[in-house]
Amino acid sequence: MRINKTLIQPVLTEKAMDLFSKEGKYTFKVDLWSTKKSVKKAVEDTFGVEVGAIKTAVVAGKRKRINKTPRFTTTNMYKKAILSLKKGKLDFYQKS
C-alpha cells in the first residue's frame, strides 16, 4: 500500500500505537531517499493537516536464518518518520 511517492505506509505496530496514544505522534514508513521537507509536504498535501516536528531514522535490515540451516539472508532496510501535528488529525481509513 503506497500512499504516494514519498509516503509508503503508516506503521501500525504496538510501539507506534503506544507513541500515538501517549504523545499524539504518527509513524510512517517513507522512501529511503526522502528528506524531512519532502515528508512534511507529502503529509500536508495528502491529509490536509499542519505538521509540526519531524524525526527520521534509517532502520537497518536484520539478519534472518533460513530454515535451521547455516545460511542467512537480510531483510531490507527502510526509513521511518515520526511526526507530530500542529493542527488536525490523520484518518488512515478515509477514502480519497
C-alpha positions as CSV (number, residue, x, y, z in Angstrom):
1,M,0.0,0.0,0.0
2,R,1.8,3.1,-1.2
3,I,0.1,6.4,-0.4
4,N,2.2,8.5,-2.7
5,K,5.8,8.7,-4.0
6,T,7.3,9.7,-0.6
7,L,4.9,8.0,1.9
8,I,4.9,4.2,1.7
9,Q,2.6,3.2,4.6
10,P,1.7,4.0,8.2
11,V,3.5,2.0,10.8
12,L,0.8,0.3,12.9
13,T,2.9,-1.7,15.4
14,E,2.3,-1.8,19.1
15,K,5.1,0.6,19.8
16,A,3.9,3.1,17.2
17,M,0.3,2.9,18.6
18,D,1.7,3.5,22.1
19,L,3.6,6.5,20.9
20,F,0.4,7.9,19.3
21,S,-1.8,7.3,22.4
22,K,0.7,8.9,24.8
23,E,2.3,11.7,22.8
24,G,0.0,12.1,19.7
25,K,2.8,11.2,17.2
26,Y,2.3,9.4,14.0
27,T,4.8,7.0,12.4
28,F,5.2,6.4,8.7
29,K,7.5,4.2,6.6
30,V,8.9,6.6,4.0
31,D,11.1,6.4,0.9
32,L,14.7,5.8,1.8
33,W,15.9,9.0,0.0
34,S,13.2,11.4,1.2
35,T,14.0,14.4,3.3
36,K,12.1,15.9,6.2
37,K,10.8,18.7,4.0
38,S,9.5,16.3,1.4
39,V,7.8,14.2,4.1
40,K,6.2,17.3,5.6
41,K,4.9,18.4,2.2
42,A,3.6,14.9,1.4
43,V,1.7,14.6,4.6
44,E,0.2,18.1,4.4
45,D,-0.9,17.6,0.8
46,T,-2.3,14.1,1.3
47,F,-4.1,14.5,4.6
48,G,-4.7,18.3,4.7
49,V,-3.1,18.8,8.2
50,E,-0.4,21.1,9.5
51,V,2.8,19.2,10.5
52,G,4.9,20.3,13.5
53,A,8.1,18.4,14.2
54,I,9.5,15.5,12.2
55,K,12.1,13.0,13.3
56,T,13.5,10.5,10.8
57,A,15.6,7.3,11.3
58,V,17.0,4.7,8.9
59,V,16.2,1.2,10.2
60,A,18.9,-1.3,9.3
61,G,18.0,-4.7,7.8
62,K,18.0,-7.6,10.2
63,R,19.8,-10.9,9.7
64,K,17.5,-13.9,9.4
65,R,18.3,-17.6,9.4
66,I,16.9,-19.8,6.6
67,N,15.2,-22.9,7.8
68,K,17.6,-24.0,10.5
69,T,20.5,-24.2,8.1
70,P,23.8,-22.3,8.4
71,R,22.6,-19.9,5.7
72,F,21.4,-16.4,6.3
73,T,19.6,-13.6,4.5
74,T,19.0,-10.0,5.3
75,T,15.7,-8.1,5.4
76,N,15.6,-4.7,3.6
77,M,16.5,-1.5,5.3
78,Y,13.9,1.3,5.3
79,K,13.4,4.9,6.6
80,K,10.7,5.8,9.1
81,A,9.4,9.2,10.0
82,I,7.8,10.1,13.4
83,L,5.8,13.3,13.2
84,S,3.6,15.5,15.4
85,L,0.8,17.7,14.2
86,K,0.1,21.4,14.9
87,K,-3.5,21.2,13.7
88,G,-5.8,18.4,12.6
89,K,-6.0,14.7,12.9
90,L,-5.0,11.9,10.5
91,D,-7.6,9.4,9.4
92,F,-5.9,6.4,7.8
93,Y,-9.3,4.8,6.8
94,Q,-10.8,7.7,4.9
95,K,-11.2,7.3,1.1
96,S,-9.6,9.9,-1.1
